């Protein structure tokens, strides 16, 4: 258990302070020690901790108007995901998670090749809020969806980074009461998350230091391959 939690913490910290996009790996890693939906409760404290670290760096240029458009639908998506989690078993959850991971990977590849004008209709922009909240609760992998929403808002680079950091903090805090009510988050689970903190701090330092030294394209594909293997493992076992 300790090894998987330390590794999950390392990946969480590294992802938040470097290239991002590694959220797809974190849940499969935690599920080595906590099979099924229980792993969601272990991850949330780590995400909140890294979000707090991120907003300490990005305290300015936040577009609260953009967040006000996104957060209500994101919260609705979280409630939808909570309703679904309450009615499925571990095996169905594993299949659903693997499907979500593969779809997010496909979306990322699509956006690499056709990033412009993907959402022309305003309703499509708002739909991403609902989808991001749902995927965030089910798979902790709403990064590409939220980024897609923010790209359509024509924000400056500084506003994009700050708004993204605060948006993730609000979304992850919103997941806490839902997971708590489902019994997936409690004091025992939170205590288990503490074992991942050393790895998270180390990952944050490594990610911050390596951010300008990485070959991002090659690294992105490495993440995708590893996430695909994790999804296939959930389908087979």
PASE-279054 format. One record per residue (C-alpha): y, z, x. Coordinates in steps of 0.25 Angstrom, whole numbers, plus 5000, padded with zeros to 4 digits. Last residue first. Example, Ala and Ser with C-alpha at 12.3 -4.5 7.8 and 13.67 -1.06 7.14 Angstrom:
PASE-279054
- 4996 / 5029 / 5055 $
- 4982 / 5031 / 5049 $
This chain:
PASE-279054
- 4968 / 4942 / 4965 $
- 4970 / 4927 / 4964 $
- 4983 / 4926 / 4957 $
- 4990 / 4938 / 4964 $
- 4985 / 4932 / 4977 $
- 4992 / 4919 / 4973 $
- 5005 / 4925 / 4971 $
- 5004 / 4932 / 4985 $
- 5001 / 4919 / 4991 $
- 5012 / 4912 / 4984 $
- 5022 / 4924 / 4989 $
- 5017 / 4922 / 5003 $
- 5019 / 4907 / 5003 $
- 5033 / 4908 / 4996 $
- 5038 / 4918 / 5007 $
- 5033 / 4909 / 5018 $
- 5041 / 4898 / 5011 $
- 5054 / 4906 / 5011 $
- 5052 / 4910 / 5026 $
- 5051 / 4895 / 5030 $
- 5064 / 4892 / 5022 $
- 5071 / 4904 / 5027 $
- 5070 / 4902 / 5042 $
- 5074 / 4917 / 5045 $
- 5084 / 4922 / 5054 $
- 5096 / 4924 / 5045 $
- 5088 / 4934 / 5036 $
- 5080 / 4940 / 5047 $
- 5088 / 4953 / 5049 $
- 5090 / 4955 / 5034 $
- 5076 / 4953 / 5032 $
- 5071 / 4962 / 5043 $
- 5080 / 4973 / 5038 $
- 5076 / 4972 / 5024 $
- 5061 / 4971 / 5027 $
- 5062 / 4984 / 5035 $
- 5069 / 4991 / 5024 $
- 5058 / 4986 / 5014 $
- 5047 / 4989 / 5023 $
- 5052 / 5004 / 5024 $
- 5054 / 5004 / 5009 $
- 5040 / 4999 / 5005 $
- 5034 / 5013 / 5005 $
- 5045 / 5017 / 4995 $
- 5039 / 5008 / 4985 $
- 5027 / 5017 / 4983 $
- 5037 / 5028 / 4979 $
- 5042 / 5019 / 4968 $
- 5028 / 5017 / 4963 $
- 5026 / 5031 / 4962 $
- 5040 / 5034 / 4955 $
- 5037 / 5023 / 4945 $
- 5038 / 5008 / 4943 $
- 5026 / 5000 / 4936 $
- 5026 / 5010 / 4924 $
- 5031 / 4999 / 4915 $
- 5043 / 5008 / 4912 $
- 5046 / 5009 / 4927 $
- 5045 / 4994 / 4929 $
- 5055 / 4991 / 4918 $
- 5064 / 5003 / 4923 $
- 5064 / 4997 / 4937 $
- 5066 / 4982 / 4934 $
- 5081 / 4984 / 4931 $
- 5083 / 4989 / 4945 $
- 5076 / 4977 / 4951 $
- 5085 / 4968 / 4942 $
- 5098 / 4975 / 4946 $
- 5095 / 4975 / 4961 $
- 5091 / 4960 / 4960 $
- 5104 / 4957 / 4954 $
- 5112 / 4965 / 4964 $
- 5106 / 4957 / 4976 $
- 5107 / 4944 / 4969 $
- 5122 / 4946 / 4966 $
- 5125 / 4950 / 4980 $
- 5118 / 4938 / 4986 $
- 5123 / 4928 / 4976 $
- 5137 / 4934 / 4977 $
- 5138 / 4933 / 4992 $
- 5132 / 4918 / 4992 $
- 5143 / 4914 / 4981 $
- 5137 / 4913 / 4967 $
- 5135 / 4900 / 4960 $
- 5128 / 4907 / 4948 $
- 5116 / 4897 / 4948 $
- 5111 / 4903 / 4962 $
- 5111 / 4917 / 4955 $
- 5100 / 4913 / 4945 $
- 5091 / 4906 / 4955 $
- 5092 / 4918 / 4964 $
- 5088 / 4927 / 4953 $
- 5076 / 4918 / 4950 $
- 5072 / 4917 / 4965 $
- 5073 / 4932 / 4967 $
- 5065 / 4936 / 4954 $
- 5052 / 4939 / 4962 $
- 5050 / 4954 / 4959 $
- 5037 / 4949 / 4951 $
- 5037 / 4954 / 4937 $
- 5050 / 4961 / 4937 $
- 5058 / 4951 / 4945 $
- 5051 / 4940 / 4937 $
- 5056 / 4944 / 4924 $
- 5070 / 4948 / 4929 $
- 5071 / 4934 / 4936 $
- 5066 / 4927 / 4923 $
- 5077 / 4933 / 4914 $
- 5088 / 4931 / 4924 $
- 5083 / 4916 / 4927 $
- 5084 / 4913 / 4912 $
- 5099 / 4915 / 4914 $
- 5101 / 4904 / 4923 $
- 5092 / 4895 / 4914 $
- 5100 / 4898 / 4902 $
- 5112 / 4892 / 4910 $
- 5106 / 4879 / 4911 $
- 5107 / 4871 / 4924 $
- 5096 / 4879 / 4932 $
- 5090 / 4872 / 4944 $
- 5103 / 4866 / 4947 $
- 5101 / 4867 / 4962 $
- 5089 / 4873 / 4969 $
- 5079 / 4862 / 4969 $
- 5071 / 4862 / 4981 $
- 5071 / 4876 / 4985 $
- 5073 / 4880 / 4970 $
- 5059 / 4874 / 4967 $
- 5052 / 4882 / 4979 $
- 5058 / 4895 / 4974 $
- 5054 / 4892 / 4960 $
- 5040 / 4889 / 4964 $
- 5039 / 4902 / 4971 $
- 5045 / 4910 / 4959 $
- 5034 / 4903 / 4951 $
- 5023 / 4907 / 4961 $
- 5028 / 4922 / 4961 $
- 5029 / 4922 / 4945 $
- 5014 / 4917 / 4944 $
- 5009 / 4927 / 4954 $
- 5016 / 4938 / 4946 $
- 5010 / 4934 / 4933 $
- 4996 / 4933 / 4939 $
- 4998 / 4947 / 4945 $
- 5004 / 4952 / 4932 $
- 4992 / 4947 / 4924 $
- 4982 / 4954 / 4933 $
- 4990 / 4967 / 4933 $
- 4991 / 4968 / 4918 $
- 5002 / 4963 / 4908 $
- 5009 / 4969 / 4897 $
- 5020 / 4978 / 4903 $
- 5023 / 4968 / 4914 $
- 5027 / 4958 / 4903 $
- 5037 / 4968 / 4897 $
- 5042 / 4971 / 4910 $
- 5044 / 4957 / 4914 $
- 5052 / 4955 / 4901 $
- 5061 / 4967 / 4904 $
- 5064 / 4962 / 4918 $
- 5067 / 4948 / 4912 $
- 5077 / 4955 / 4903 $
- 5083 / 4962 / 4915 $
- 5085 / 4949 / 4922 $
- 5092 / 4943 / 4909 $
- 5102 / 4955 / 4909 $
- 5103 / 4954 / 4924 $
- 5107 / 4939 / 4926 $
- 5120 / 4937 / 4919 $
- 5126 / 4950 / 4923 $
- 5121 / 4947 / 4937 $
- 5130 / 4935 / 4937 $
- 5142 / 4942 / 4932 $
- 5140 / 4953 / 4943 $
- 5141 / 4943 / 4954 $
- 5140 / 4952 / 4966 $
- 5149 / 4948 / 4978 $
- 5148 / 4962 / 4984 $
- 5137 / 4972 / 4987 $
- 5127 / 4964 / 4994 $
- 5122 / 4973 / 5006 $
- 5120 / 4985 / 4998 $
- 5115 / 4976 / 4987 $
- 5103 / 4972 / 4996 $
- 5099 / 4986 / 4999 $
- 5099 / 4990 / 4984 $
- 5091 / 4978 / 4981 $
- 5081 / 4982 / 4992 $
- 5079 / 4995 / 4986 $
- 5078 / 4989 / 4972 $
- 5067 / 4979 / 4977 $
- 5059 / 4990 / 4983 $
- 5060 / 4999 / 4971 $
- 5055 / 4987 / 4963 $
- 5043 / 4983 / 4971 $
- 5034 / 4995 / 4968 $
- 5036 / 4994 / 4953 $
- 5032 / 4979 / 4953 $
- 5019 / 4982 / 4961 $
- 5014 / 4990 / 4949 $
- 5013 / 4976 / 4942 $
- 5000 / 4973 / 4948 $
- 4994 / 4977 / 4961 $
- 5001 / 4988 / 4969 $
- 4996 / 4988 / 4984 $
- 4995 / 4973 / 4986 $
- 5005 / 4971 / 4974 $
- 5016 / 4975 / 4983 $
- 5014 / 4963 / 4992 $
- 5013 / 4954 / 4979 $
- 5026 / 4960 / 4974 $
- 5034 / 4957 / 4987 $
- 5030 / 4943 / 4990 $
- 5038 / 4936 / 4979 $
- 5050 / 4945 / 4982 $
- 5051 / 4937 / 4995 $
- 5062 / 4928 / 4991 $
- 5073 / 4934 / 4999 $
- 5077 / 4928 / 5012 $
- 5082 / 4941 / 5019 $
- 5086 / 4955 / 5014 $
- 5079 / 4956 / 5001 $
- 5066 / 4949 / 5006 $
- 5065 / 4957 / 5018 $
- 5066 / 4970 / 5011 $
- 5056 / 4966 / 5000 $
- 5046 / 4960 / 5011 $
- 5047 / 4973 / 5019 $
- 5045 / 4982 / 5006 $
- 5033 / 4973 / 5002 $
- 5027 / 4975 / 5016 $
- 5029 / 4990 / 5016 $
- 5023 / 4991 / 5002 $
- 5011 / 4982 / 5006 $
- 5008 / 4991 / 5018 $
- 5010 / 5004 / 5011 $
- 5000 / 5000 / 5000 $
